[in-house]
Amino acid sequence: MTPPPARVIRAAVERALAEDLGQGDATTAALFPDPVHARGTIVAHHEMTVAGIAVARQVFREVDTSVKVVRTVKDGAKVQRESLVLVVKGDARSLLMAERVALNFLQRLSGIATLTAKFREAVRGYRVKILDTRKTTPGLRALEKWAVRLGGGVNHRQSLSDGILIKDNHLRLADRDVARTCRLARERAPHSLKIEVEVQTLDEVRAALEGGADIILLDNMSTPSIRMAVDLIKGLALVEVSGGVTLANVREIAAAGPDLISIGALTHSVRALDISMRIED
C-alpha cells in the first residue's frame, strides 16, 4: 500500500519533533556528552496490523541522518505478539531523542489499521465496504486515512472538496427539503461530483430518491429500518450506513444489505497499541 507523499510524512514528522525536541533533550545531553553507539529494537506487544513504519523511519532520519534503520516488516503486515518490527542503529543519543515521536506514530497508526482490520473481518462474506470519516486528528488526516487503507478499509472524503455530502445541518438551513436540496446541489456543483445526502427516516429516503441522490446515507437508523430502506432504494442509489456502528453490531448491519458502512471510531477514538523500543549498547 503506497504511503502518503514524502512531503506529507516529512511535514508531520517535523511538526512532531518541533513539539517534542524543539528545545533539546535535557536528560540525554546531561548524561551522555559524547557519542555512544547503540542498537534499538522496536517490538509490537500485541497481535496487530502494523502501520507507520515509513513515518517512524523518517523520524529517526530527521533526528540524525547517520542512524541506520532496518525494517523487519512492511506497513500493513499482520504480526504476532512480541514481533520485531524495526531495528535502529547509531548514536544512542539520537535514538533516545527520536524514540517517543517514532513510537507515538507507530502506536496510533497501528491502532487504526488493526481496528479497521477487525471491522473488515467482522463483515467477511458480505460485499459491503468499511469506510472512514473526516473525524481525524487535525494535521494527521493523510496518515490516519493511510492506516485505514492498510487495515483493509476504504477512504471516504479526504476533504470537503472531494464530494457533495448534504448533512443534517445543511438540511436544517434548507427547511429539511431533501429532494429540493439534492436537485439544487446537482445544478450548482461540478458535474463530476456525486451527490450524497444524509437521511434519518424512510420518508427522507423517498425524498432523496426523488431528488436524484447518488448515495443515500442512513444515519443512526435501526437495522430493521436499514433493511426497509435498502428494499426501498432497490439499487437506484448506493446505500451508506453510519452512526452507532460497533464490532458487536456491524455484521448484523452488513446483513441488512448496505453498500458502505462508515465508522468514525476508526480514527476518532482508536486505542494506541503497545509498541516499545529497547536500547542496547
C-alpha positions as CSV (number, residue, x, y, z in Angstrom):
1,M,0.0,0.0,0.0
2,T,1.6,3.3,-1.1
3,P,2.2,5.7,1.8
4,P,1.3,9.4,1.6
5,P,3.7,11.6,-0.4
6,A,7.1,12.0,1.2
7,R,6.5,15.7,1.7
8,V,3.3,14.9,3.8
9,I,5.2,12.5,6.0
10,R,8.1,14.9,6.4
11,A,5.8,17.8,7.4
12,A,4.1,15.7,10.0
13,V,7.4,14.5,11.4
14,E,8.9,18.0,11.5
15,R,5.8,19.3,13.5
16,A,6.0,16.4,16.0
17,L,9.8,16.8,16.5
18,A,9.5,20.6,16.9
19,E,6.9,19.9,19.7
20,D,9.0,17.3,21.5
21,L,12.6,18.2,20.7
22,G,12.4,21.9,19.8
23,Q,14.3,22.9,22.9
24,G,16.6,19.9,23.0
25,D,16.7,16.8,25.2
26,A,18.0,17.9,28.6
27,T,18.2,14.4,30.1
28,T,20.3,12.9,27.3
29,A,22.5,15.9,27.0
30,A,23.3,15.8,30.7
31,L,24.0,12.1,30.8
32,F,25.8,11.5,27.5
33,P,28.1,14.3,26.4
34,D,29.9,12.0,23.9
35,P,28.6,9.6,21.2
36,V,27.5,6.2,22.4
37,H,27.0,3.5,19.7
38,A,23.8,1.5,20.3
39,R,21.2,-0.7,18.8
40,G,17.5,-0.2,19.3
41,T,14.8,-2.9,18.7
42,I,11.2,-1.8,18.3
43,V,8.7,-4.6,19.3
44,A,5.0,-5.0,19.0
45,H,3.4,-6.3,22.2
46,H,0.1,-7.1,20.6
47,E,-1.1,-9.1,17.7
48,M,-1.7,-6.2,15.2
49,T,-1.7,-4.8,11.7
50,V,1.4,-2.6,11.6
51,A,1.2,0.9,10.3
52,G,3.6,3.8,10.4
53,I,6.9,2.1,9.6
54,A,7.6,4.7,6.9
55,V,6.8,7.5,9.3
56,A,9.0,6.1,12.1
57,R,11.9,5.7,9.7
58,Q,11.5,9.4,8.7
59,V,11.6,10.4,12.4
60,F,15.0,8.7,13.0
61,R,16.4,10.1,9.8
62,E,15.2,13.6,10.6
63,V,16.9,13.5,14.0
64,D,20.2,12.0,12.7
65,T,20.8,11.1,9.0
66,S,23.6,8.7,10.2
67,V,21.1,6.4,12.0
68,K,20.7,3.1,10.2
69,V,17.1,2.0,10.1
70,V,16.3,-1.7,9.3
71,R,12.7,-2.6,8.5
72,T,11.8,-6.1,9.5
73,V,8.2,-5.9,8.4
74,K,6.3,-3.8,5.9
75,D,3.4,-1.4,6.6
76,G,0.2,-3.4,6.5
77,A,1.8,-6.6,7.8
78,K,-0.1,-8.6,10.3
79,V,2.3,-9.6,13.2
80,Q,2.0,-11.7,16.3
81,R,2.6,-10.6,19.8
82,E,6.3,-9.7,20.6
83,S,7.2,-9.4,16.9
84,L,10.2,-7.3,15.9
85,V,9.1,-4.5,13.6
86,L,12.1,-2.2,13.3
87,V,15.8,-2.1,14.2
88,V,17.7,1.1,14.5
89,K,21.5,1.5,14.9
90,G,23.6,4.6,15.6
91,D,24.4,7.2,18.3
92,A,22.3,6.3,21.3
93,R,21.6,10.0,21.9
94,S,19.8,10.2,18.5
95,L,17.9,7.1,19.2
96,L,16.7,8.4,22.6
97,M,15.7,11.7,21.0
98,A,13.6,10.1,18.3
99,E,12.1,7.3,20.4
100,R,8.9,8.8,21.7
101,V,7.9,10.5,18.5
102,A,8.5,7.4,16.4
103,L,6.6,5.2,18.8
104,N,3.7,7.7,19.0
105,F,3.2,7.5,15.3
106,L,3.6,3.7,15.2
107,Q,1.2,3.1,18.1
108,R,-1.6,5.3,16.9
109,L,-1.4,4.3,13.2
110,S,-1.1,0.6,14.1
111,G,-4.2,1.0,16.3
112,I,-6.2,2.4,13.4
113,A,-5.1,-0.2,11.0
114,T,-5.7,-3.0,13.5
115,L,-9.2,-1.8,14.4
116,T,-10.1,-1.4,10.7
117,A,-8.9,-4.9,10.0
118,K,-11.2,-6.2,12.8
119,F,-14.2,-4.5,11.2
120,R,-13.3,-5.9,7.8
121,E,-13.0,-9.4,9.3
122,A,-16.4,-8.9,11.1
123,V,-18.2,-8.4,7.8
124,R,-16.3,-11.1,5.9
125,G,-18.6,-12.7,3.3
126,Y,-20.6,-9.5,2.6
127,R,-19.9,-7.1,-0.3
128,V,-20.1,-4.1,2.0
129,K,-17.1,-1.7,2.2
130,I,-15.8,-0.3,5.5
131,L,-15.2,3.5,5.2
132,D,-13.5,6.1,7.4
133,T,-14.7,9.6,8.0
134,R,-13.2,13.1,8.4
135,K,-13.1,12.6,12.2
136,T,-9.3,12.6,12.2
137,T,-6.6,14.2,14.3
138,P,-6.0,17.7,12.9
139,G,-2.9,17.7,10.7
140,L,-2.7,13.9,10.6
141,R,-5.6,13.1,8.3
142,A,-3.4,11.7,5.4
143,L,-1.5,9.4,7.7
144,E,-4.6,8.2,9.5
145,K,-6.5,7.5,6.3
146,W,-3.5,5.6,5.0
147,A,-3.6,3.5,8.2
148,V,-7.3,2.8,7.4
149,R,-6.3,1.6,3.9
150,L,-3.6,-0.6,5.4
151,G,-6.3,-2.3,7.5
152,G,-8.4,-3.0,4.5
153,G,-10.8,-0.1,4.7
154,V,-11.7,2.5,2.1
155,N,-11.3,6.2,2.4
156,H,-14.3,8.5,2.3
157,R,-13.7,12.2,1.5
158,Q,-10.2,13.5,2.2
159,S,-11.6,17.0,2.4
160,L,-14.7,19.0,1.9
161,S,-13.9,19.5,-1.8
162,D,-14.0,15.8,-2.6
163,G,-17.7,15.3,-2.9
164,I,-21.2,16.7,-2.1
165,L,-22.4,15.4,1.3
166,I,-25.6,17.1,2.4
167,K,-25.7,16.6,6.2
168,D,-28.3,17.3,8.8
169,N,-27.2,21.0,9.4
170,H,-27.3,21.7,5.7
171,L,-30.9,20.3,5.6
172,R,-31.8,22.4,8.7
173,L,-30.8,25.5,6.7
174,A,-32.8,24.3,3.7
175,D,-36.1,23.7,5.6
176,R,-35.4,19.9,5.5
177,D,-36.5,19.8,1.9
178,V,-34.3,16.8,1.0
179,A,-35.5,16.5,-2.7
180,R,-35.1,20.1,-3.5
181,T,-31.6,20.3,-1.7
182,C,-30.4,17.4,-3.8
183,R,-31.6,18.9,-7.0
184,L,-30.0,22.3,-6.1
185,A,-26.7,20.6,-5.4
186,R,-26.9,18.8,-8.8
187,E,-27.5,22.0,-10.6
188,R,-24.7,24.0,-9.0
189,A,-22.0,21.5,-8.1
190,P,-19.3,20.3,-10.6
191,H,-20.8,17.6,-12.7
192,S,-18.0,15.1,-11.7
193,L,-19.0,15.1,-8.0
194,K,-21.5,12.6,-6.7
195,I,-24.4,13.8,-4.6
196,E,-24.8,12.2,-1.2
197,V,-27.4,13.1,1.4
198,E,-27.8,12.1,5.0
199,V,-31.3,10.9,6.0
200,Q,-32.9,9.7,9.1
201,T,-36.4,8.4,8.1
202,L,-37.9,6.4,5.3
203,D,-39.8,9.5,4.1
204,E,-36.5,11.2,3.7
205,V,-35.2,8.2,1.8
206,R,-38.0,8.6,-0.7
207,A,-37.3,12.3,-1.0
208,A,-33.6,11.6,-1.6
209,L,-34.6,9.3,-4.5
210,E,-36.9,11.9,-5.8
211,G,-34.0,14.4,-5.7
212,G,-31.7,12.1,-7.7
213,A,-29.1,11.4,-4.9
214,D,-26.3,9.1,-6.0
215,I,-25.6,8.0,-2.4
216,I,-28.1,7.9,0.5
217,L,-26.5,7.9,3.9
218,L,-28.8,6.3,6.6
219,D,-27.8,8.0,9.8
220,N,-28.4,6.2,13.1
221,M,-31.2,4.1,11.8
222,S,-32.1,0.7,13.3
223,T,-31.2,-2.5,11.5
224,P,-34.9,-3.2,10.5
225,S,-35.2,0.4,9.1
226,I,-31.9,-0.1,7.2
227,R,-33.3,-3.2,5.7
228,M,-36.5,-1.4,4.6
229,A,-34.5,1.5,3.2
230,V,-32.4,-0.9,1.1
231,D,-35.5,-2.5,-0.2
232,L,-37.0,0.9,-1.0
233,I,-33.9,2.2,-2.8
234,K,-33.6,-1.0,-4.9
235,G,-30.2,-0.2,-6.4
236,L,-31.2,3.3,-7.6
237,A,-28.5,4.8,-5.3
238,L,-25.7,3.5,-3.2
239,V,-26.6,2.9,0.4
240,E,-24.3,4.0,3.2
241,V,-24.9,3.4,6.9
242,S,-23.3,5.5,9.7
243,G,-23.9,6.1,13.4
244,G,-23.6,3.7,16.3
245,V,-21.6,1.1,14.4
246,T,-19.6,-1.2,16.6
247,L,-17.8,-4.5,16.3
248,A,-20.7,-6.1,18.1
249,N,-23.4,-5.0,15.6
250,V,-21.5,-4.4,12.3
251,R,-22.2,-7.8,10.9
252,E,-25.9,-7.5,11.6
253,I,-25.8,-4.2,9.8
254,A,-23.9,-5.6,6.8
255,A,-26.5,-8.4,6.5
256,A,-29.2,-5.7,6.0
257,G,-27.6,-5.0,2.6
258,P,-25.9,-1.6,2.5
259,D,-23.0,-1.0,0.1
260,L,-21.0,1.1,2.6
261,I,-20.6,1.4,6.3
262,S,-18.7,4.5,7.6
263,I,-17.2,4.4,11.1
264,G,-15.8,7.5,12.8
265,A,-14.4,5.4,15.6
266,L,-11.7,4.1,13.2
267,T,-9.8,7.3,13.7
268,H,-11.5,9.5,16.4
269,S,-11.4,7.1,19.4
270,V,-9.0,4.4,18.5
271,R,-6.7,2.9,21.2
272,A,-3.0,3.3,20.6
273,L,-1.3,-0.1,20.7
274,D,1.6,-1.1,22.9
275,I,4.9,-0.8,20.9
276,S,8.2,-0.2,22.7
277,M,11.9,0.3,21.9
278,R,14.7,-1.3,23.9
279,I,18.2,0.1,23.5
280,E,21.3,-2.0,23.9
281,D,24.9,-0.6,23.8
